Amino acid sequence: MAEGGGSGRGPPCPGADAALRRWEQLRRRVTAAAPWARGLLAVAAGLGLFYLVLRVPLRLRDSLAAVTMFLSTLTPKFYFALTVTSSFISGLIFVFEWWHFRKYGTSFIEQVSVSHLRPLIGGVENSPPAPAAFSAGENETSRQNMPECKVWRNPLNLFRGAEYSRYMWVTGKEPLTYYDMNLSAQDHQNFFTCDTDALRPSDTVMQKAWRERNPQARIKAAHQALELNNDCATAYVLLAEEEATTIVDAERYFKQALKAGEMIYRKSQNCHSQSPQHEAQLRRDTNVLVYVKRRLAMCARKLGRIREAVKMMRDLMKEFPLLSMLNIHENLLEALLELQAYADVQAVLAKYDDISLPKSAAICYTAALLKARAVSERFSPETASKRGLSTAEINAVEAIHRAVEFNPHVPKYLLEMKSLVLPPEHILKRGDSEAVAYAFFHLQHWKRIEGALNLLHCTWEGTFRMIPYPLEKGHLFYPYPSCTETADRELLPTFHEVSVYPQKELPFFIHFTAGLCSFSAMLALLTHQFPELMVVFAKARVPGLSPCCLNYR
């Protein structure tokens, strides 16, 4: 009898303990094995179990005879329906694969195989996710190995209310993506807010306004801030950007912002050394003042007062020389090109087209434009092929090759081989978004110089012969970054066809499904035209079948 409170079990058997120990050792070995070994053991066990359970009732010989009898009764109608259905299904898969590749740049079947099926069969180990393909603002530290994939604010970005919104009203298409507008919201919070905003009710309201997603809520908050403080410069900035429906109205708001901003900036200068909070407030007020002056210069440029705009930009660059990261010189280059002051353009390029400074499409293509201007009027491909290129022509062609290597998407827009859209508020250097922004403002300057586009048309494709593998090795610049397509699809609107460089080869599954669809369609056509012959051919593929029932029922 078991003792009270016991489990009722007898003493353990020594033989059972030994069996349990052997089973535990086997389990540990299997657990420690590689994933493919565990998978192989599972498959072997499954096949053994399948054979043991079904070897008697399976009766393979009888089953084969039944299948043979069933196939011998099939008519040409069945084979025709089978091939048509196969062709239709493979055609649907082909169309979906093509659409997915055109929109996302990858094969859907390959993506599913790599993401879901491969881990199940132990093809990859558990590894941490790869870093994001692009970043913005201060996130460059996580992308030190690929600085070209940093997203920059477009120095010539348009006005939300006066330009982007009017485009949407006319066309019904949203010119800005959510990702682009979200980056702008982050920029505004970095530029126009600081830790001391809680001390001023109007700045507290504006701090919330920059976080609002709804444009009308932002505008309402700006008016509330002005009711609390009529000298709130950031409130005028928001109204100029989003409420003003014309450039004239935007300029009027920015002039009010300039008056308020200068007053606040002088106060911050007098007390910036008192504490770190005052230093942060001075940086914020400096950002507001620079932003307002730059936008006022852009308003003057858009309203035709180009010389005034050039003077404002030059004064701004002299007053705040340390803010070169804002790329104000690109605004200056575009205004000087409009004035056709090519000597001044060359002087700006001599200062900023330096090896130690980051390049841009505006710098590279403007340098190429100036060198092309010296030879484009008399350039002829036929004459150049006979006598060879002169020194000036060689310099112009090399400058074009340099620009095309930096951003290979620009020539198609300048040559009007691709349609333009409104430029986004942020661009990716060397990407399609930068090409759209550059061509949108600079196409007119290339057209103004006679023969410049002809020289570009004759020479730009020669760049690709110098860099056959642009993702691996560049000629004058770093290898072309592979992350541009992903970022450009986030920055550019969906109705714009993103330019991809280098052109991707079609995935294997697109070729496979296209071949399968074509082959099935051919079989369906042959079965419809020659039913008896195709039935004989199909039955001849299966051993043991005799041709019978050849009538088309």
Secondary structure as UniProt FT lines:
FT   TURN            4..5
FT   HELIX           14..32
FT   HELIX           35..58
FT   HELIX           60..72
FT   HELIX           76..104
FT   HELIX           108..112
FT   HELIX           113..117
FT   HELIX           118..120
FT   TURN            121..122
FT   STRAND          135..136
FT   TURN            137..138
FT   HELIX           139..143
FT   TURN            144..145
FT   HELIX           147..149
FT   STRAND          150..153
FT   TURN            155..156
FT   HELIX           160..164
FT   HELIX           165..171
FT   HELIX           178..192
FT   HELIX           195..199
FT   HELIX           201..209
FT   TURN            210..211
FT   HELIX           215..228
FT   TURN            230..231
FT   HELIX           233..238
FT   HELIX           239..243
FT   HELIX           247..271
FT   TURN            272..273
FT   HELIX           276..302
FT   TURN            303..304
FT   HELIX           306..319
FT   TURN            321..322
FT   HELIX           324..326
FT   HELIX           328..339
FT   HELIX           342..352
FT   TURN            355..356
FT   HELIX           361..373
FT   TURN            374..375
FT   HELIX           376..378
FT   HELIX           381..387
FT   HELIX           391..406
FT   TURN            408..409
FT   HELIX           410..414
FT   TURN            415..416
FT   STRAND          426..428
FT   TURN            429..430
FT   HELIX           432..448
FT   TURN            450..451
FT   HELIX           452..459
FT   HELIX           460..462
FT   HELIX           463..466
FT   TURN            470..472
FT   TURN            482..483
FT   HELIX           484..491
FT   TURN            494..495
FT   HELIX           508..529
FT   HELIX           531..540
FT   TURN            543..544
//
